[in-house]
């Protein structure tokens, strides 16, 4: 059965549309997956011609259409032909396309949604004051409270890191007060489940401490003793293969060499700095716990190079590949197939 992947093209004044088209051109020969691009049709067609990508773009009429790559604006009218970087118009359109893609996934019209970058600051300036990030936006839209962000990346020798985050877009000074045993336990559970969804032979999860040296027995902080260790013990009692809390400065070395299949990090930069060190151009963001598959490239809008044909599509291509891998596995189990 042929799969359908939706791609919300994000901020049209950034590099999202460019990397999406480049990644699609590279990935299409791999299989017979069909793609629905959610974005401004005129902009996408112009970019397709200017970059000489040559994708066979067609207007979207419905899942019965013949073809491989379709474009659907999901808006009442076209965007202006020229928009300044970070335009409020582009920011609002990006949220419209993101919403449309998620709703199609919830209606099982799409097997998965891949989301191109948006700009948080531009979206807030456009009037969405409560916007935190696409992960949080999609979780709220889907009514999913038990979600977590996982980042995956690999180096040139196919050595991988998989990192799930307990907290995401939280100021560093608020991380400790945001942590809870329940939240840590949920992230451990989702990380272990992700390993199974990826088809790994095991799901060995290592959990970072919050403080240097995992707190030094309480001398450098008590969060390890009060929150993290009890959550690890509870997860172990549920049958999960999990260890920790461990000092993050050494844990990532052991995970990188293959001792662990996934790492649970307490905060954003604790987990993403080592991941981006080894997989900056191949990093993928996967939202765990949603009722549908959502992946995205692990980079931003890069306004400074947008429209110059310089953007590297590797991360977007990796996001497409992961979305297809997960959707094939899910269709194979009969869970949430496209109707």
C-alpha positions in Angstrom: 0.0 0.0 0.0 1.4 3.4 -1.1 2.0 5.8 1.8 1.1 9.5 2.0 3.5 11.9 3.6 2.5 15.5 4.3 5.0 18.3 4.3 4.1 21.6 6.0 6.5 24.0 4.3 6.9 26.3 7.3 8.0 29.9 7.0 8.1 30.7 3.3 10.7 33.4 3.8 13.1 30.9 5.3 14.8 27.8 3.8 12.0 25.3 4.5 10.6 25.2 0.9 14.0 25.0 -0.6 15.2 22.1 1.5 11.9 20.3 1.1 12.0 20.4 -2.7 15.7 19.4 -2.8 15.1 16.5 -0.3 12.1 15.3 -2.3 14.0 15.3 -5.6 16.7 13.1 -3.9 14.3 10.8 -2.1 11.5 10.2 -4.7 13.4 7.4 -6.6 13.7 5.4 -3.4 10.0 4.2 -3.3 6.5 5.0 -4.5 5.5 7.3 -1.5 3.2 10.1 -2.4 3.7 13.6 -1.0 1.4 16.5 -0.2 3.1 19.8 0.1 1.2 22.3 2.3 2.3 25.8 1.3 1.9 28.7 -1.2 1.5 27.2 -4.6 3.0 30.1 -6.6 6.0 30.3 -4.4 6.7 26.6 -4.6 6.3 26.4 -8.4 8.6 29.4 -8.8 11.2 27.9 -6.6 10.9 24.5 -8.3 11.7 26.2 -11.6 14.4 28.6 -10.4 16.4 25.8 -8.7 15.7 23.5 -11.6 14.5 20.8 -9.2 12.0 19.5 -11.8 9.5 18.0 -9.4 6.2 17.0 -11.1 3.9 19.3 -9.0 0.2 18.9 -9.3 -2.8 20.6 -7.5 -4.3 18.4 -4.9 -7.8 17.2 -5.4 -7.9 14.2 -3.1 -6.2 10.9 -2.3 -7.6 9.3 -5.5 -5.5 11.6 -7.7 -2.8 10.0 -9.8 0.7 11.4 -9.4 3.4 11.6 -6.8 3.8 15.2 -5.6 0.9 17.5 -4.9 0.6 21.0 -3.6 -2.2 22.4 -1.6 -2.3 26.0 -0.2 -4.8 25.4 2.7 -5.5 29.2 2.6 -8.2 31.3 1.0 -5.8 33.1 -1.3 -2.1 33.3 -2.4 0.6 35.0 -0.5 2.3 38.2 -1.8 5.1 37.4 -4.3 7.6 39.2 -2.1 7.8 39.0 1.7 10.5 40.2 4.0 12.2 37.7 6.2 10.2 37.0 9.3 7.0 38.5 7.8 3.9 38.2 10.0 2.0 37.1 6.9 4.4 34.3 6.3 4.4 33.3 10.0 0.6 33.1 10.2 0.5 31.1 6.9 3.1 28.6 8.4 0.7 28.0 11.3 -2.2 27.5 8.9 -0.3 24.8 7.0 0.9 23.2 10.2 -2.6 23.0 11.5 -4.0 21.6 8.2 -1.3 18.9 8.1 -2.0 17.8 11.6 -5.7 17.7 11.0 -5.2 15.6 8.0 -3.1 13.2 10.0 -5.8 13.0 12.7 -8.4 12.2 10.0 -6.0 9.5 8.7 -5.6 11.2 5.3 -1.9 11.2 5.8 0.5 8.6 7.3 2.9 11.2 8.7 3.6 14.9 8.8 7.1 16.4 8.2 7.3 20.0 9.3 9.7 22.5 7.8 11.2 25.2 10.1 9.2 28.1 11.5 10.4 31.2 13.4 9.1 31.5 17.0 9.9 35.2 17.2 8.0 35.9 14.0 5.0 33.9 15.1 4.8 35.7 18.4 5.1 39.1 16.6 2.3 38.0 14.3 0.0 37.7 17.4 0.4 34.1 18.6 1.7 35.2 22.0 1.5 31.7 23.6 3.4 29.9 20.9 6.4 28.0 22.3 7.3 25.7 19.4 5.9 23.3 16.9 6.1 20.3 19.2 4.0 22.1 21.9 1.6 23.5 19.3 1.0 20.1 17.7 0.6 18.4 21.1 -2.1 20.9 22.1 -3.8 20.7 18.8 -4.0 16.9 19.1 -5.0 17.0 22.7 -1.9 14.9 23.6 -0.5 15.6 27.0 2.0 12.7 27.2 4.5 13.8 24.5 8.2 14.4 24.4 10.8 15.6 21.9 13.4 13.1 20.6 16.3 14.2 18.4 18.2 11.7 16.3 21.5 12.1 14.5 24.4 10.2 13.1 28.0 10.9 12.0 29.7 9.9 8.8 30.5 6.5 10.2 26.8 5.8 11.1 27.4 6.1 14.8 24.1 7.4 16.3 22.7 9.4 19.2 19.0 9.4 20.1 18.1 11.9 22.8 14.7 12.5 24.4 14.2 15.7 26.4 12.4 16.0 29.7 12.1 19.7 29.3 12.3 21.6 26.0 12.0 25.3 25.5 12.5 26.4 29.1 14.9 29.1 30.4 17.8 27.4 32.2 17.0 29.1 35.5 13.6 27.4 35.5 14.7 23.9 34.5 15.0 22.5 38.1 11.6 23.8 39.1 10.0 22.4 36.0 11.3 18.8 36.5 9.0 16.2 38.1 9.3 12.5 38.7 6.2 12.0 36.6 7.7 13.9 33.6 11.0 12.1 33.9 9.2 8.7 34.0 7.1 9.6 31.0 10.2 10.6 28.9 11.9 7.3 29.9 8.9 5.3 28.8 8.5 7.2 25.5 12.3 6.8 24.7 12.0 3.0 25.3 9.0 2.8 23.1 10.7 4.8 20.4 13.5 2.2 20.3 10.9 -0.5 19.7 9.2 1.6 17.0 12.6 2.0 15.3 12.9 -1.8 15.2 16.0 -1.9 17.4 16.9 -5.2 19.0 16.9 -3.7 22.5 15.8 -0.5 24.2 18.5 0.3 26.7 17.9 3.8 28.0 20.4 5.9 30.0 19.2 8.9 32.0 21.3 12.0 32.6 21.6 13.7 36.0 20.7 17.4 36.1 23.8 18.6 38.1 27.5 18.3 37.4 28.7 14.7 38.3 25.0 13.8 38.7 24.9 15.7 42.0 27.9 14.2 43.8 25.7 12.3 46.2 23.7 15.5 47.0 26.8 17.8 47.4 26.1 19.6 44.1 22.3 19.4 44.1 19.6 17.0 45.3 17.4 16.6 42.1 19.1 13.3 41.3 18.2 11.9 44.7 14.8 13.4 45.0 13.4 13.1 41.4 15.6 11.3 38.9 16.7 8.2 40.8 13.1 7.4 42.0 11.8 7.8 38.4 14.5 5.4 37.1 13.8 2.9 39.8 10.0 3.0 39.0 10.7 2.6 35.3 12.9 -0.4 36.1 10.1 -2.0 38.1 7.9 -1.6 35.1 10.3 -3.8 33.2 12.2 -1.1 31.3 16.0 -1.5 30.6 17.1 1.8 32.1 20.1 3.1 34.1 20.8 6.4 35.8 21.1 9.1 36.8 24.5 9.3 35.3 26.9 12.3 34.8 26.0 13.7 31.4 29.6 14.6 30.6 30.6 10.9 30.4 27.2 9.4 29.5 27.1 10.8 26.0 30.5 9.2 25.2 29.2 5.8 26.2 26.0 6.3 24.2 27.9 7.4 21.2 30.0 4.2 21.2 26.8 2.1 21.4 26.4 1.2 25.1 23.0 2.7 25.2 20.2 3.0 22.6 18.7 6.2 23.8 19.5 9.0 26.3 17.1 11.0 28.4 18.4 14.5 29.0 17.0 16.9 31.5 17.1 20.0 29.4 17.5 21.3 25.9 21.1 22.1 25.5 22.3 19.2 27.7 21.0 16.8 25.0 21.2 18.8 21.8 24.8 20.1 22.1 26.4 16.6 21.8 23.8 15.5 19.3 24.5 18.4 17.0 28.2 17.9 17.4 28.0 14.5 15.7 25.0 15.0 13.4 24.5 18.7 12.7 23.5 18.1 9.1 21.5 14.9 9.7 19.6 15.7 12.9 15.9 14.9 13.0 13.3 16.0 15.5 10.6 13.3 16.3 7.7 14.1 18.5 7.0 11.1 20.7 3.5 10.4 22.0 1.4 12.1 19.4 -1.4 10.1 17.8 0.3 10.6 14.5 3.9 10.5 13.2 5.6 13.9 13.1 9.2 14.6 12.2 11.2 17.7 11.2 14.7 18.8 10.3 16.7 19.9 13.2 17.5 23.4 12.0 15.9 26.8 11.8 14.7 29.2 9.1 18.2 30.5 8.2 16.9 33.8 6.8 20.4 34.8 5.9 20.8 32.1 3.1 17.1 31.8 2.1 16.5 32.1 -1.6 20.2 31.7 -2.5 20.2 28.0 -3.3 22.8 27.3 -0.6 20.6 25.4 2.0 21.7 21.8 2.7 18.7 19.4 2.5 20.3 16.6 4.4 18.4 17.1 7.7 15.1 17.4 5.8 15.9 14.2 3.8 16.6 12.4 7.1 13.3 13.6 8.4 11.5 12.3 5.3 13.2 8.9 5.6 12.3 8.6 9.3 8.7 9.5 8.6 8.5 6.9 5.9 10.2 4.2 8.1 7.8 4.8 10.9 4.7 4.9 8.7 5.7 1.7 7.0 6.1 0.0 10.4 2.8 1.4 11.6 0.9 0.3 8.5 2.5 -3.1 8.9 0.9 -3.4 12.4 -2.4 -2.1 11.2 -2.3 0.9 13.6 -3.7 4.1 12.2 -3.4 3.4 8.5 -4.6 5.9 6.0 -8.2 5.1 5.3 
